[in-house]
């Protein structure tokens, strides 16, 4: 897994854990465990990414109009494409999110934490 792929999962986990979506305590706890574990694992990458952004922008915002925008993207892409050890996610069954209304892109980003072989239960 690459840093940027893990970061997308982290963004989805944060979005779900910070939402008002009602989940069982066990499912919510598993999601929070995965989020905290991934935050710890990605901390060096995210800190480096922030330093790169601040190198090109004092306010932490980089847009196409920012001087050095392409260089910034190149540097972030370089560290983002580095392989990392696949996180040891605690798995959840898709049926545990059955009552939740989630956008497809969020479900797609969460795919690595879903327990395989339980898809039939969720239909």
DSSP file (Angstrom, degrees, kcal/mol; ACC not computed):
  #  RESIDUE AA STRUCTURE BP1 BP2  ACC     N-H-->O    O-->H-N    N-H-->O    O-->H-N    TCO  KAPPA ALPHA  PHI   PSI    X-CA   Y-CA   Z-CA
    1    1 A X              0   0    0      0, 0.0    83,-3.5     0, 0.0     2,-0.2   0.000 360.0 360.0 360.0 143.5    0.0    0.0    0.0
    2    2 A X  B  >  -A   83   0A   0     81,-0.3     4,-2.3     1,-0.1     3,-0.4  -0.615 360.0-112.2 -95.7 156.9    1.2    3.5   -0.8
    3    3 A X  H  > S+     0   0    0     79,-1.9     4,-2.4    76,-0.3    78,-0.2   0.902 117.3  51.3 -53.0 -45.6    1.2    6.5    1.6
    4    4 A X  H  > S+     0   0    0     76,-2.5     4,-1.8     1,-0.2    -1,-0.2   0.847 108.7  51.5 -66.7 -31.7   -1.5    8.3   -0.4
    5    5 A X  H  > S+     0   0    0     75,-0.4     4,-1.7    -3,-0.4    -1,-0.2   0.922 111.3  47.2 -68.0 -43.2   -3.8    5.2   -0.5
    6    6 A X  H  X S+     0   0    0     -4,-2.3     4,-2.4     1,-0.2    -2,-0.2   0.872 108.9  55.7 -64.5 -36.1   -3.5    4.9    3.3
    7    7 A X  H  X S+     0   0    0     -4,-2.4     4,-2.5    -5,-0.2    -1,-0.2   0.887 104.5  52.9 -64.4 -37.9   -4.2    8.6    3.6
    8    8 A X  H  X S+     0   0    0     -4,-1.8     4,-2.0     2,-0.2    -1,-0.2   0.894 109.7  48.6 -63.4 -39.3   -7.4    8.2    1.6
    9    9 A X  H  X S+     0   0    0     -4,-1.7     4,-2.8     2,-0.2    -2,-0.2   0.919 110.6  51.6 -64.8 -42.7   -8.5    5.5    4.0
   10   10 A X  H  X S+     0   0    0     -4,-2.4     4,-2.8     1,-0.2     5,-0.2   0.914 107.8  51.5 -61.1 -43.1   -7.6    7.7    7.0
   11   11 A X  H  X S+     0   0    0     -4,-2.5     4,-2.5     1,-0.2    -1,-0.2   0.910 112.0  47.1 -59.8 -42.3   -9.7   10.6    5.5
   12   12 A X  H  X S+     0   0    0     -4,-2.0     4,-2.5     2,-0.2    -2,-0.2   0.915 112.1  49.5 -66.3 -43.1  -12.7    8.2    5.2
   13   13 A X  H  X S+     0   0    0     -4,-2.8     4,-2.8     2,-0.2    -2,-0.2   0.905 112.5  47.9 -63.2 -41.1  -12.2    6.8    8.7
   14   14 A X  H  X S+     0   0    0     -4,-2.8     4,-2.0     2,-0.2    -2,-0.2   0.929 111.2  51.1 -63.7 -44.6  -12.0   10.4   10.1
   15   15 A X  H  < S+     0   0    0     -4,-2.5     4,-0.4    -5,-0.2    -2,-0.2   0.911 114.7  42.5 -59.3 -43.1  -15.1   11.4    8.2
   16   16 A X  H >< S+     0   0    0     -4,-2.5     3,-0.8     1,-0.2     5,-0.3   0.914 115.2  48.4 -70.8 -42.6  -17.1    8.4    9.5
   17   17 A X  H 3< S+     0   0    0     -4,-2.8    -1,-0.2     1,-0.2    -2,-0.2   0.742 114.8  46.0 -73.0 -20.6  -15.8    8.7   13.0
   18   18 A X  T 3< S+     0   0    0     -4,-2.0    -1,-0.2    -5,-0.2    -2,-0.2   0.444  98.1  93.1 -97.3  -1.4  -16.6   12.5   13.1
   19   19 A X  S <  S-     0   0    0     -3,-0.8    -3,-0.1    -4,-0.4    -4,-0.0  -0.298  84.1-118.7 -85.2 173.2  -20.0   12.1   11.5
   20   20 A X        +     0   0    0     -2,-0.1     2,-0.2     2,-0.1    -1,-0.1   0.212  65.8 137.4 -95.0  15.0  -23.3   11.7   13.3
   21   21 A X        -     0   0    0     -5,-0.3     2,-0.5     1,-0.1    79,-0.1  -0.429  54.8-128.9 -62.6 129.1  -23.9    8.3   11.7
   22   22 A X        +     0   0    0     -2,-0.2     2,-0.3    77,-0.1    -1,-0.1  -0.722  38.3 163.5 -87.5 126.0  -25.2    5.9   14.4
   23   23 A X        -     0   0    0     -2,-0.5    74,-0.1    76,-0.0    73,-0.0  -0.884  45.4 -85.2-132.2 162.3  -23.3    2.7   14.6
   24   24 A X     >  -     0   0    0     72,-0.4     4,-2.8    -2,-0.3     5,-0.3  -0.332  43.5-113.0 -62.9 155.6  -23.1   -0.1   17.2
   25   25 A X  H  > S+     0   0    0      1,-0.2     4,-2.7     2,-0.2     5,-0.2   0.905 117.6  51.3 -58.2 -42.5  -20.6    0.7   20.0
   26   26 A X  H  > S+     0   0    0      2,-0.2     4,-2.2     1,-0.2    -1,-0.2   0.914 111.9  45.5 -63.4 -43.6  -18.4   -2.2   18.8
   27   27 A X  H  > S+     0   0    0      2,-0.2     4,-2.4     1,-0.2    -2,-0.2   0.932 114.5  48.0 -65.4 -45.8  -18.4   -1.1   15.2
   28   28 A X  H  X S+     0   0    0     -4,-2.8     4,-2.4     1,-0.2    -2,-0.2   0.910 111.7  50.8 -60.7 -42.7  -17.7    2.6   16.2
   29   29 A X  H  X S+     0   0    0     -4,-2.7     4,-2.6    -5,-0.3    -1,-0.2   0.907 109.7  50.0 -62.0 -42.9  -14.9    1.4   18.5
   30   30 A X  H  X S+     0   0    0     -4,-2.2     4,-2.5     2,-0.2    60,-0.3   0.912 110.8  49.5 -62.4 -43.2  -13.4   -0.7   15.7
   31   31 A X  H  X S+     0   0    0     -4,-2.4     4,-2.3     1,-0.2    -2,-0.2   0.909 112.4  47.3 -63.3 -42.7  -13.5    2.3   13.3
   32   32 A X  H  X S+     0   0    0     -4,-2.4     4,-2.7     2,-0.2     5,-0.2   0.896 110.3  52.8 -67.5 -39.5  -11.9    4.6   15.9
   33   33 A X  H  X S+     0   0    0     -4,-2.6     4,-2.5     1,-0.2    -2,-0.2   0.939 111.1  46.9 -58.1 -47.1   -9.2    1.9   16.6
   34   34 A X  H  X S+     0   0    0     -4,-2.5     4,-2.4     1,-0.2    -2,-0.2   0.897 112.0  50.7 -62.6 -40.8   -8.4    1.7   12.9
   35   35 A X  H  X S+     0   0    0     -4,-2.3     4,-2.7     2,-0.2    -2,-0.2   0.943 112.3  45.4 -62.7 -48.1   -8.3    5.5   12.6
   36   36 A X  H  X S+     0   0    0     -4,-2.7     4,-2.2     1,-0.2    -2,-0.2   0.912 113.6  49.9 -63.2 -43.4   -5.9    6.0   15.6
   37   37 A X  H  X S+     0   0    0     -4,-2.5     4,-2.1    -5,-0.2    -1,-0.2   0.911 113.5  45.8 -61.2 -43.6   -3.6    3.1   14.4
   38   38 A X  H  X S+     0   0    0     -4,-2.4     4,-2.5     2,-0.2    -2,-0.2   0.875 109.2  54.9 -70.2 -38.2   -3.5    4.6   10.9
   39   39 A X  H  X S+     0   0    0     -4,-2.7     4,-0.8     2,-0.2    -1,-0.2   0.925 110.5  47.0 -58.5 -44.3   -2.9    8.2   12.2
   40   40 A X  H >< S+     0   0    0     -4,-2.2     3,-0.6     1,-0.2     4,-0.4   0.922 113.4  47.8 -63.0 -44.6    0.1    6.8   14.1
   41   41 A X  H 3< S+     0   0    0     -4,-2.1     3,-0.3     1,-0.2     4,-0.3   0.862 117.4  41.4 -66.3 -36.1    1.5    4.9   11.1
   42   42 A X  H 3X S+     0   0    0     -4,-2.5     4,-3.1     1,-0.2     5,-0.3   0.472  84.1 102.3 -91.5  -2.4    1.1    7.9    8.8
   43   43 A X  H <X S+     0   0    0     -4,-0.8     4,-2.5    -3,-0.6     5,-0.2   0.896  82.2  46.9 -52.3 -49.3    2.4   10.5   11.2
   44   44 A X  H  > S+     0   0    0     -4,-0.4     4,-2.2    -3,-0.3    -1,-0.2   0.919 115.4  46.7 -60.9 -41.5    5.9   10.8    9.6
   45   45 A X  H  > S+     0   0    0     -4,-0.3     4,-2.6     2,-0.2    -2,-0.2   0.932 113.6  47.4 -63.6 -46.8    4.4   11.0    6.1
   46   46 A X  H  X S+     0   0    0     -4,-3.1     4,-2.4     1,-0.2    -2,-0.2   0.873 111.8  50.4 -65.9 -37.1    1.8   13.6    7.1
   47   47 A X  H  X S+     0   0    0     -4,-2.5     4,-2.1    -5,-0.3    -1,-0.2   0.913 112.2  47.4 -65.4 -42.0    4.3   15.7    8.9
   48   48 A X  H  X S+     0   0    0     -4,-2.2     4,-2.2    -5,-0.2    -2,-0.2   0.902 111.1  51.5 -64.9 -40.6    6.6   15.6    5.8
   49   49 A X  H  X S+     0   0    0     -4,-2.6     4,-2.3     1,-0.2    -2,-0.2   0.915 109.5  50.0 -61.8 -43.5    3.7   16.5    3.6
   50   50 A X  H  X S+     0   0    0     -4,-2.4     4,-2.6     1,-0.2    -1,-0.2   0.897 109.2  51.8 -62.0 -40.5    2.8   19.5    5.8
   51   51 A X  H  X S+     0   0    0     -4,-2.1     4,-1.6     2,-0.2    -1,-0.2   0.898 109.2  50.3 -63.2 -40.3    6.5   20.7    5.7
   52   52 A X  H  X S+     0   0    0     -4,-2.2     4,-1.0     2,-0.2    -2,-0.2   0.937 111.3  48.1 -63.0 -45.4    6.4   20.5    1.9
   53   53 A X  H >X S+     0   0    0     -4,-2.3     4,-1.5     1,-0.2     3,-0.7   0.919 111.6  49.5 -61.7 -43.9    3.2   22.5    1.7
   54   54 A X  H 3< S+     0   0    0     -4,-2.6    -1,-0.2     1,-0.2    -2,-0.2   0.777 102.1  63.4 -67.9 -24.9    4.6   25.1    4.1
   55   55 A X  H 3< S+     0   0    0     -4,-1.6    -1,-0.2     1,-0.2    -2,-0.2   0.838 115.4  31.3 -63.6 -32.8    7.8   25.4    2.0
   56   56 A X  H << S+     0   0    0     -4,-1.0     2,-0.3    -3,-0.7    -2,-0.2   0.593 129.4  32.0-101.6 -14.3    5.6   26.6   -0.8
   57   57 A X    ><  -     0   0    0     -4,-1.5     3,-0.9    -5,-0.2    -1,-0.3  -0.951  57.4-154.8-150.7 123.2    2.9   28.5    1.1
   58   58 A X  T 3  S+     0   0    0     -2,-0.3    -1,-0.1     1,-0.2    -4,-0.1   0.790  99.3  49.3 -67.7 -28.0    3.1   30.3    4.4
   59   59 A X  T 3  S-     0   0    0      2,-0.2    -1,-0.2    -6,-0.1    -5,-0.1   0.433 114.2-111.8 -94.6   1.8   -0.6   29.8    5.1
   60   60 A X  S <  S+     0   0    0     -3,-0.9     2,-0.5    -7,-0.2    -6,-0.1   0.605  82.0 114.8  81.9  11.4   -0.6   26.1    4.4
   61   61 A X        -     0   0    0     -8,-0.1     2,-0.5    -7,-0.1    -2,-0.2  -0.967  43.2-171.2-118.9 125.4   -2.7   26.4    1.2
   62   62 A X        +     0   0    0     -2,-0.5     2,-0.2    -3,-0.1    -5,-0.1  -0.963  12.3 166.2-117.3 126.5   -1.4   25.5   -2.2
   63   63 A X    >   -     0   0    0     -2,-0.5     3,-1.7     4,-0.0     6,-0.1  -0.750  55.1 -91.4-125.9 176.3   -3.3   26.3   -5.3
   64   64 A X  T 3  S+     0   0    0      1,-0.3     5,-0.2    -2,-0.2     6,-0.1   0.745 126.6  57.2 -60.3 -22.6   -2.4   26.4   -9.0
   65   65 A X  T 3  S+     0   0    0      2,-0.1    -1,-0.3     4,-0.1     2,-0.3   0.581  81.3 108.0 -85.6 -10.5   -1.6   30.0   -8.5
   66   66 A X  S X  S-     0   0    0     -3,-1.7     3,-1.8     1,-0.1     4,-0.2  -0.504  82.6-109.6 -69.1 129.0    1.0   29.3   -5.8
   67   67 A X  T 3  S+     0   0    0      1,-0.3    -1,-0.1    -2,-0.3    -2,-0.1  -0.382 106.7  19.9 -57.5 132.0    4.5   29.9   -7.1
   68   68 A X  T 3> S+     0   0    0     -4,-0.1     4,-2.7    -2,-0.1    -1,-0.3   0.652  79.7 146.5  82.3  15.7    6.2   26.4   -7.4
   69   69 A X  H <> S+     0   0    0     -3,-1.8     4,-2.5     1,-0.2     5,-0.2   0.900  71.3  47.7 -51.7 -48.1    2.8   24.6   -7.5
   70   70 A X  H  > S+     0   0    0      1,-0.2     4,-2.1     2,-0.2    -1,-0.2   0.883 112.1  49.6 -65.5 -37.7    4.1   21.9   -9.8
   71   71 A X  H  > S+     0   0    0      2,-0.2     4,-2.5     1,-0.2    -1,-0.2   0.902 110.3  51.4 -65.6 -40.5    7.3   21.4   -7.8
   72   72 A X  H  X S+     0   0    0     -4,-2.7     4,-2.6     1,-0.2     5,-0.2   0.939 110.9  47.5 -60.2 -48.3    5.1   21.1   -4.6
   73   73 A X  H  X S+     0   0    0     -4,-2.5     4,-2.7     1,-0.2    -1,-0.2   0.885 110.8  52.6 -61.0 -39.0    2.9   18.5   -6.3
   74   74 A X  H  X S+     0   0    0     -4,-2.1     4,-2.1     2,-0.2    -1,-0.2   0.922 110.6  46.6 -63.7 -44.6    5.9   16.6   -7.5
   75   75 A X  H  X S+     0   0    0     -4,-2.5     4,-1.9     2,-0.2     5,-0.2   0.917 114.8  46.5 -64.2 -43.4    7.4   16.5   -4.0
   76   76 A X  H  X S+     0   0    0     -4,-2.6     4,-2.5     1,-0.2    -2,-0.2   0.904 111.8  51.8 -65.7 -40.6    4.1   15.4   -2.4
   77   77 A X  H  X S+     0   0    0     -4,-2.7     4,-1.7    -5,-0.2    -1,-0.2   0.881 106.7  54.8 -62.4 -38.2    3.6   12.8   -5.1
   78   78 A X  H  < S+     0   0    0     -4,-2.1     4,-0.2     1,-0.2    -2,-0.2   0.937 115.1  36.8 -62.9 -47.5    7.1   11.4   -4.5
   79   79 A X  H >< S+     0   0    0     -4,-1.9     3,-0.9     1,-0.2   -76,-0.3   0.832 115.1  56.8 -75.6 -29.4    6.5   10.8   -0.8
   80   80 A X  H 3< S+     0   0    0     -4,-2.5   -76,-2.5     1,-0.2   -75,-0.4   0.788 103.0  54.2 -69.8 -27.2    2.9    9.8   -1.4
   81   81 A X  T 3< S+     0   0    0     -4,-1.7    -1,-0.2   -78,-0.2     2,-0.2   0.450  80.7 115.8 -89.6   1.4    3.9    7.0   -3.7
   82   82 A X  S <  S-     0   0    0     -3,-0.9   -79,-1.9    -4,-0.2     2,-0.2  -0.502  70.6-116.6 -71.4 137.1    6.3    5.3   -1.3
   83   83 A X  B     -A    2   0A   0    -81,-0.2     2,-0.3    -2,-0.2   -81,-0.3  -0.486  34.1-174.1 -73.0 140.2    5.2    1.9   -0.3
   84   84 A X        -     0   0    0    -83,-3.5     2,-0.2    -2,-0.2     3,-0.1  -0.872  38.0 -84.0-126.7 164.4    4.4    1.3    3.4
   85   85 A X        -     0   0    0     -2,-0.3     2,-0.1     1,-0.1     3,-0.1  -0.499  56.6-102.8 -66.8 133.4    3.6   -1.8    5.3
   86   86 A X        -     0   0    0     -2,-0.2    -1,-0.1     1,-0.1    -3,-0.0  -0.367  42.8-109.1 -59.9 130.4   -0.1   -2.6    4.9
   87   87 A X        -     0   0    0      1,-0.1     2,-1.6    -2,-0.1    -1,-0.1  -0.264  20.0-122.6 -61.1 147.3   -2.0   -1.5    8.1
   88   88 A X        -     0   0    0     -3,-0.1    -1,-0.1   -54,-0.0   -51,-0.0  -0.601  41.3-167.0 -90.9  74.7   -3.3   -4.3   10.3
   89   89 A X        -     0   0    0     -2,-1.6     2,-0.5    23,-0.1   -59,-0.0  -0.313  24.4-124.9 -66.0 143.1   -6.9   -3.1   10.2
   90   90 A X        -     0   0    0    -60,-0.3     2,-0.2   -59,-0.0   -56,-0.1  -0.794  41.3-128.9 -78.4 127.9   -9.5   -4.5   12.6
   91   91 A X        -     0   0    0     -2,-0.5     2,-0.3    23,-0.1    23,-0.2  -0.500  23.0-164.6 -87.4 150.4  -12.1   -5.7   10.1
   92   92 A X  B     -b  114   0B   0     21,-2.4    23,-3.2    -2,-0.2     2,-0.3  -0.946  24.3-115.8-126.0 153.1  -15.8   -4.9   10.2
   93   93 A X    >   -     0   0    0     -2,-0.3     3,-2.0    21,-0.2     4,-0.4  -0.679  21.8-126.4 -85.4 140.1  -18.6   -6.7    8.3
   94   94 A X  G >  S+     0   0    0     21,-0.4     3,-1.9    -2,-0.3    -1,-0.1   0.838 109.0  65.8 -54.2 -32.3  -20.4   -4.6    5.7
   95   95 A X  G >  S+     0   0    0      1,-0.3     3,-1.6    23,-0.2     4,-0.3   0.763  87.2  69.4 -62.9 -22.9  -23.7   -5.5    7.4
   96   96 A X  G <  S+     0   0    0     -3,-2.0   -72,-0.4     1,-0.3    -1,-0.3   0.695 103.7  43.0 -68.3 -17.1  -22.5   -3.6   10.4
   97   97 A X  G X  S+     0   0    0     -3,-1.9     3,-1.1    -4,-0.4    -1,-0.3   0.197  81.0 114.6-107.8  13.7  -22.9   -0.4    8.3
   98   98 A X  T <  S+     0   0    0     -3,-1.6    -2,-0.1     1,-0.3    -1,-0.1   0.860  78.2  44.3 -54.6 -42.4  -26.2   -1.5    6.8
   99   99 A X  T 3  S+     0   0    0     -4,-0.3    -1,-0.3    -3,-0.2     2,-0.2   0.656  95.0  97.8 -80.0 -14.9  -28.3    1.2    8.5
  100  100 A X    <   -     0   0    0     -3,-1.1     2,-0.8   -79,-0.1    -3,-0.1  -0.493  67.8-142.0 -77.2 142.2  -25.8    4.0    7.7
  101  101 A X        +     0   0    0     -2,-0.2     2,-0.4     2,-0.0    -2,-0.1  -0.903  35.5 166.2-103.4 104.9  -26.3    6.2    4.6
  102  102 A X        -     0   0    0     -2,-0.8     2,-0.0    -5,-0.1    -5,-0.0  -0.931  38.9-108.9-124.6 143.4  -22.8    6.7    3.2
  103  103 A X    >>  -     0   0    0     -2,-0.4     4,-2.0     1,-0.1     3,-0.7  -0.372  32.7-116.3 -66.6 151.0  -21.7    8.1   -0.2
  104  104 A X  H 3> S+     0   0    0      1,-0.3     4,-2.8     2,-0.2     5,-0.2   0.866 114.1  57.1 -57.7 -39.9  -20.2    5.5   -2.5
  105  105 A X  H 3> S+     0   0    0      1,-0.2     4,-1.9     2,-0.2    -1,-0.3   0.858 107.1  49.0 -63.9 -33.0  -16.7    7.2   -2.5
  106  106 A X  H <> S+     0   0    0     -3,-0.7     4,-1.8     2,-0.2    -1,-0.2   0.915 111.5  48.5 -70.0 -43.4  -16.6    6.8    1.3
  107  107 A X  H  X S+     0   0    0     -4,-2.0     4,-0.6     1,-0.2    -2,-0.2   0.910 111.4  51.6 -61.9 -41.6  -17.6    3.1    1.2
  108  108 A X  H >< S+     0   0    0     -4,-2.8     3,-0.8     1,-0.2     4,-0.3   0.905 109.1  49.1 -61.7 -41.9  -14.9    2.6   -1.5
  109  109 A X  H 3< S+     0   0    0     -4,-1.9     3,-0.5     1,-0.2    -1,-0.2   0.821 111.7  50.1 -67.6 -30.1  -12.3    4.3    0.7
  110  110 A X  H >X S+     0   0    0     -4,-1.8     3,-2.5     1,-0.2     4,-0.5   0.544  80.1 104.2 -83.1  -7.0  -13.3    2.1    3.6
  111  111 A X  G X< S+     0   0    0     -3,-0.8     3,-1.6    -4,-0.6    -1,-0.2   0.813  70.4  61.3 -47.4 -41.4  -13.1   -1.1    1.5
  112  112 A X  G 34 S+     0   0    0     -3,-0.5    -1,-0.3    -4,-0.3   -23,-0.1   0.728 102.1  52.8 -63.1 -18.6   -9.8   -2.3    3.0
  113  113 A X  G <4 S+     0   0    0     -3,-2.5   -21,-2.4   -22,-0.1     2,-0.3   0.541  86.8 104.1 -93.1  -4.3  -11.4   -2.5    6.5
  114  114 A X  B << S-b   92   0B   0     -3,-1.6     2,-0.4    -4,-0.5   -21,-0.2  -0.567  77.0-119.4 -78.8 137.7  -14.3   -4.7    5.4
  115  115 A X    >   -     0   0    0    -23,-3.2     3,-0.8    -2,-0.3   -21,-0.4  -0.608  31.8-129.5 -73.2 127.6  -14.1   -8.3    6.3
  116  116 A X  T 3  S+     0   0    0     -2,-0.4    -1,-0.1     1,-0.2   -25,-0.0  -0.442  85.0  36.2 -78.6 153.4  -14.2  -10.4    3.1
  117  117 A X  T 3  S+     0   0    0     -2,-0.1    -1,-0.2     1,-0.0     3,-0.2   0.418  95.0  87.0  88.2  -1.2  -16.6  -13.2    2.6
  118  118 A X    X>  +     0   0    0     -3,-0.8     3,-0.7     1,-0.1     4,-0.7   0.255  51.6 105.3-111.9  12.0  -19.4  -11.5    4.4
  119  119 A X  G >4 S+     0   0    0      1,-0.2     3,-1.0     2,-0.2     4,-0.3   0.858  73.1  60.7 -61.2 -36.3  -20.8   -9.6    1.5
  120  120 A X  G >4 S+     0   0    0      1,-0.3     3,-1.2     2,-0.2    -1,-0.2   0.846  98.7  58.3 -61.9 -33.3  -23.8  -11.9    1.1
  121  121 A X  G <4 S+     0   0    0     -3,-0.7    -1,-0.3     1,-0.2    -2,-0.2   0.783  99.2  59.6 -65.4 -26.1  -25.0  -11.0    4.6
  122  122 A X  G <<        0   0    0     -3,-1.0    -1,-0.2    -4,-0.7    -2,-0.2   0.477 360.0 360.0 -87.1  -0.1  -25.2   -7.3    3.7
  123  123 A X    <         0   0    0     -3,-1.2    -1,-0.2    -4,-0.3    -2,-0.1   0.477 360.0 360.0 -91.3 360.0  -27.7   -7.7    0.9
